[in-house]
Amino acid sequence: MSADNEQPAGDDDNDGFDYSGYLLFNKVCKTSLLGDFSLEGTSSDIERAVFDRLGEFEEGTAKNPGKGYEILDFRNFVYDEELDLPGELIDYAESLVTLRYKYEEYHEEIAEVNPGERKTVQIPATKDVDIFWDYPDHMFFRGSNKQAKKAKSQANTAFGDEVAIHNRNLGGDFLLWLFYNYCHENTVSDSLEFERLSNGEVTGKEDIFGAENTNKENSDLKYNAPTLLGLLLEKSFASIEGTLLLEDEVKIQTEIAADKVQIKTSKAGLKSASDLERMIVGLAVAREISELHEHWENLPPQDKYPPLEFFCELYDVLQNRCGLTVSQSFMPVLREYANKRDENFTDDELQNICSGINDGYGTDS
């Protein structure tokens, strides 16, 4: 899935906060303070201390390209703009450490250096990635995948033995856990509600819908035949997308994939929001997803992975609501998740798991 029909932001003509490109966090990371390292003081104090450690950007040469950081001054924009957002989100924005990592890349061009004289010259292009640190636990990188990967690697190197930055893998079983709870209308967060999942992609061995199954109809994902069949045949989620409700007030169309969180700003409740409001909402969603992943990672196996009856429910919905006859056995996926849940079943017991499942997703007690 991609930014389909999503228009990137452009530079505004005013003096307020703006950003270019998509509202896309290509690295959602967990940060850990190492040894006795810690930073004290206000958010501004911590931001300055981090900036001093990482180093200011300086221009370089083709042999030694420039790299370094600058402070985004994000907090002052939050102070200065009248924001139509819940107070909790504004407080959160003010607490962030915000930096921009800049680095040079050189490419060769033929240029006229003197009248009639042409030479190959090295031309610098400056790339940048915005870094938002919810100190001390979460860090988000906004930029292309290549640039975000480079910025994360450089930040890890610059922090040395003081801070470790680890990617969160938001795909696969984490997305399956979110999908299971969505199907059963379970609450997974006090601040973020999954109102409607309308798109998704599952990947794996080819079936009648192909190797990559998507919801082209933009219908409710829990009734989408290609998705459900893929899950029964051991495919895994690569991404999900839908409408989320933040702090019971702000609706956001969001895509979550293995290594990214993207806010679709032209949809749901952000169409008329300012760039600053969109960025604050996007960061708050990224934080909630990061915290949900942390919660999920620490669950015991029987809560971390769906019960086997869930796959029987998928089968029932496929047969009785979607009208798709499933001829393949889904015993392998039952065995896979029995193992993940540390449950021991004989083949006969697995065969009997689905007896009595005939009401779709039912309800959780």
VENCOR-V521090 format. One record per pair of residues at least 24 apart in sequence whose C-alpha atoms are under 6 Angstrom apart, sorted by the first residue. I is the first residue (numbers start at 1). J is the second residue. If there is no record, write none. Layout:
I,J ; I,J
//
This chain:
17,276 ; 18,275 ; 23,262 ; 23,263 ; 24,142 ; 24,262 ; 25,141 ; 25,142 ; 25,260 ; 25,261 ; 26,145 ; 26,260 ; 27,140 ; 27,141 ; 27,259 ; 27,260 ; 28,140 ; 28,168 ; 29,138 ; 29,139 ; 29,166 ; 29,167 ; 29,168 ; 30,137 ; 30,138 ; 30,165 ; 30,166 ; 31,137 ; 31,138 ; 31,164 ; 31,165 ; 32,163 ; 32,164 ; 33,163 ; 34,162 ; 34,163 ; 37,162 ; 43,95 ; 47,97 ; 54,158 ; 62,106 ; 65,104 ; 66,103 ; 66,104 ; 67,102 ; 67,103 ; 68,101 ; 68,102 ; 69,100 ; 69,101 ; 69,102 ; 70,99 ; 70,100 ; 71,99 ; 72,98 ; 72,99 ; 96,133 ; 96,134 ; 97,132 ; 97,133 ; 98,131 ; 98,132 ; 99,131 ; 100,129 ; 100,130 ; 100,131 ; 101,128 ; 101,129 ; 102,127 ; 102,128 ; 103,127 ; 169,258 ; 169,259 ; 170,257 ; 170,258 ; 171,238 ; 171,257 ; 171,258 ; 172,236 ; 172,237 ; 191,246 ; 191,247 ; 192,245 ; 192,246 ; 193,244 ; 193,245 ; 194,244 ; 195,243 ; 195,244 ; 196,242 ; 196,243 ; 197,221 ; 197,241 ; 197,242 ; 198,242 ; 199,240 ; 199,241 ; 200,239 ; 200,240 ; 200,241 ; 201,237 ; 201,238 ; 201,239 ; 202,235 ; 202,236 ; 202,237 ; 202,238 ; 203,235 ; 203,236 ; 204,235 ; 228,314 ; 232,330 ; 234,333 ; 301,341 ; 302,341 ; 308,334 ; 312,354 ; 313,360 ; 313,361 ; 316,360 ; 317,360
//
